[in-house]
Amino acid sequence: MTNENERELEVELTRLQQEHRDLDAAIDALHQSPAPDLLRLQRLKKRKLLLRDRIAFIEDQITPDIIA
């Protein structure tokens, strides 16, 4: 992997991590509302899971495999 590709992945990783934190805050706020929109809550949680999977994939790409 070239340094340029790794840098692009790190930038994307940072962006995805921020979006994940923002979704977490949105989900918490929605839970605190008197009548939470359950469909919206479900969609936010699903998006958060997709982001978590993408974050894990990118972290695996950045971190070199160590052959024991």
C-alpha positions in Angstrom: 0.0 0.0 0.0 1.4 3.4 -0.9 1.6 6.3 1.5 -0.9 8.2 -0.5 -3.5 5.3 -0.3 -2.8 4.9 3.4 -3.3 8.7 4.0 -6.6 8.6 2.1 -7.7 5.7 4.2 -6.8 7.5 7.4 -8.7 10.6 6.3 -11.8 8.4 5.5 -11.4 6.6 8.8 -11.4 9.9 10.7 -14.5 11.1 8.8 -16.3 7.8 9.5 -15.4 7.8 13.2 -16.8 11.4 13.5 -20.0 10.3 11.8 -20.2 7.3 14.1 -19.9 9.6 17.1 -22.5 12.0 15.7 -24.9 9.1 15.1 -24.3 8.0 18.7 -25.3 11.4 20.0 -28.3 11.5 17.7 -29.5 8.1 18.9 -29.1 9.2 22.5 -31.0 12.4 21.9 -33.8 10.5 20.2 -34.0 8.1 23.1 -34.4 11.0 25.5 -37.3 12.5 23.5 -40.8 12.0 25.0 -42.1 10.1 22.0 -39.1 8.7 20.0 -39.6 7.9 16.3 -38.9 4.2 16.4 -38.4 3.9 12.6 -35.9 6.7 12.6 -34.1 5.2 15.6 -33.9 1.9 13.8 -32.4 3.5 10.7 -29.9 5.4 12.7 -28.8 2.3 14.5 -28.5 0.4 11.2 -26.4 3.2 9.7 -24.2 3.2 12.9 -23.6 -0.6 12.5 -22.7 -0.1 8.8 -20.2 2.6 9.8 -18.7 0.3 12.5 -18.1 -2.4 9.9 -16.6 0.0 7.4 -14.3 1.5 10.2 -13.1 -2.0 11.1 -12.4 -2.8 7.5 -10.3 0.3 7.0 -8.5 -0.2 10.3 -7.6 -3.7 9.0 -6.3 -2.2 5.7 -4.1 0.3 7.5 -2.7 -2.1 10.1 -0.3 -4.5 8.5 -0.7 -8.2 9.1 1.8 -9.7 11.4 2.8 -13.2 10.4 3.7 -15.3 13.4 
